Amino acid sequence: MMVEECTHAELMEVNMFSRDGEDCGCELAAELSANHNHDLDRARRIVGAAAESGADAVKLQTYTADTLTLDCDTEYFRIKGTIWEGRTLHDLYREAHTPWEWHAPLKELAENLGLEFFSTPFDSTAVDFLDDLGVARYKIASFEVVDIPPLRKIAATGKPVVMSTGMASLGEIEEAVSMLRAGSECGEWGNPQPPFSQCRAAHSI
């Protein structure tokens, strides 16, 4: 979802209900997603607002239209029943993606503000890119729980993982965890007891 404005008040509202108490052990990650509207200065402002509002981390999504879908205008690649009715998936993802050349400056800004910077990779090239960038962990989208090649690459990094499960069955989750553990060089991936995020697979618009 793209929004017109991101205010500190909106972030603080999230903060009141999501920020950890001293003994809670919870963590608040601010999702940048497509809210930058393809404006790097706006993306920087969102990162700054997240830091001022008490977030612990900022998370991106790392993909391009070409790594997610085909540039095809048949009915199977057209969106139905949303505010993007009639648009192709490729067109929407091209508009919504965060340019990869933005990742390094946004990571530097986030870390200078005391935020962890991490991302959701949507294919193997994105895993390699984020590893070269030096992210400390990966987020796995529930749609990607069944995408084995990126999981193997993530496992080989030995870095911690947060996995969403909204679109995944219990069997798919078990298979993904087994793949992550088996795929790491040391036989144990970066987080032996992974944090799971039970999320809605459909978001309000």
CORWOFEN-V116154 format. One record per helix or strand. SS is the DSSP state (A for helix, B for strand). FROM is the first residue (numbers start at 1). LEN is the number of residues. If there is no record, write none. Layout:
SS&FROM&LEN / SS&FROM&LEN
This chain:
A&8&11 / B&29&3 / A&40&13 / B&57&6 / A&65&4 / A&75&3 / B&78&1 / B&88&1 / A&89&8 / A&100&13 / B&116&6 / A&124&10 / B&137&4 / A&142&3 / A&148&10 / B&160&5 / A&170&14 / B&195&3
